[in-house]
Amino acid sequence: MGLTQAVLPNAYKKLRACRECRLIKSEEQFLKDGGCENCPNYEVSDLESLEEYTSANFEGMISVIIQGQSWVAKYNNLRDVVPGCYAVCIRSERWLQDEGKKEGESEDEEMSEEPSMMKRPNIQSAIAGKIKSEQHQSSITQKVSKKEY
């Protein structure tokens, strides 16, 4: 398997991420290349299509160098993508405006409406859950050991 040329941003400013695969490139690169290398169905030819298919509201950056060998890429569902820099998470514009949220709508419903937003566990809540589980298991063990049979 030969190495594929990596698609890297050529600037630090005006970066955007593809809403479908999260590939990060500069605005200029998206317009010059006509879109994203991973998503040939989305053609970016002008500023309107650039706004439609990409987002400047993303968090984090992951670099995929060798396809299929990166556990970080697998964890972030970045399989069969060109080597390059990818956003960890893309935020929709609705997330940035609190007044856009309807009354009674839960966060899970809002997340499910945004296809490019990955549902990812919060690492702090996962650790807290594990600690709580271990404490519960410890208390059960203590109660069982105190009982006399």
N, C-alpha and C positions, 0 to 999 in steps of 0.2 A: 504494500500500500504506500503510495507516494504522498509526500507532504503537499498540502494545498496552501496556496498563498493566503495569508491571514488578511482579513479586512479590518483595518484599524482606523480610528478617528484621526484625521489630519490636523485637528485643532483642539484647543481646550475650551473654546467658547462656542455657543450655539450648537451644542450637541443635542441630538434627538435619538430616540429609540423606536424601532419598528414596533407597532402595537401588537403584531402577531407573534414574532419570534424574539423580540427584544434586542435585536442587533443594534449597537450604538455606532452612529456615524455623525459627521457634521452635516448641517443643512446643505452645504455646498456639495458634499459627496452624494447625498440622497438625490439631489436634483441632477447632478452630472451623470450618475450611474443609472438614473431612471428608476430608482427604488432600492429594494433590498435583494441581496443575493439569495437569501433563503425563501423569499416569497415572490416568485415571478408573477403571480396573479395580481399583485398590487403595483400598478405603475404610477410612479411619481414624476409628473411632468411640469407641474407649476406649484406655486405656494399653496393653493387651495388643496390640492391632492396631498401635498406634504403635511399639512395640518390634519388631514383626514386619516392618513395611514401611519403617522408617527406622533410621538409625544415628547415634549421637553420635560415632562414631570415624571421623572424616574428616580429610583433610589438604588444605590450600590452599583458595583461593576464587577463582573466576572470575566476573566480571560480564558477562552478555550483555545488551547494550542494544538493538541493532538486529539483528533476526534475519536471517541469511543474509549479513551483511556483515562479520562478525568472523572473522578468520583464526584467532584463538585458540579461538573456539568450534568452528570446523571441525576444528582440530587435535585438540581434545578430544572429538570426536564428539558435539557438542551442536548438532545440526541440528534444525530444526522444534520448538524448545522455546520456552516463554514467556520473555520477558525477566525476568532476575532473577539471583540469586547461586547459583553451582553449585560443588560440591566438586570438586577436582581428582582425588581418589582416596578411596575408601571402604575402610576396613580392617574385615575381619570380626573377630568376637570370638576366633576361633581363632588369628588372627595375633598376638594379644596374649598368648597362653598358649603358651609353648614346650613345655610338657609334653603338649600335645594333638597334637603332630606325631608321626606314626608313623615307626618306624625304616625307613630305606631309601626313604622318600618324598621325591621331589625337590621343589624350590620351584615348578617349572613345573606339576607335578601339583596342588599345593596351590592355585596361582593359578587354574588352570582350573576348580576346583570352585566358585569364588566368581564369579558372573556379573557383579556390579557392579564388580569390580576390573578396571580396564583394564590390559592388558599394555602398558607404556610403556617405551621404552628409557631407560636411565639416561644422562643427558647427559654425565656425566664419563666413563663407559665409551665412549660414542660419540666423544668428543673424543680419548680415549687411542687408540682404534682408528684414527682418522683420522691422528693423528700417527705411529703405528706404520706405517701404510700408506705415508705420505709418506716415512718414513725408509727403508723397504724399497725403494720406487721409486727413491730417491736412490742407494742402494747398488747397485742394478742398473745405473743409468745410469753410475755411476763405473766399475764392472767392464767395461761395454761400451766405454766411452771409452778404457780402458787397453789393451784388446786392439788389436793391430796386424793389419791385414788385408793 
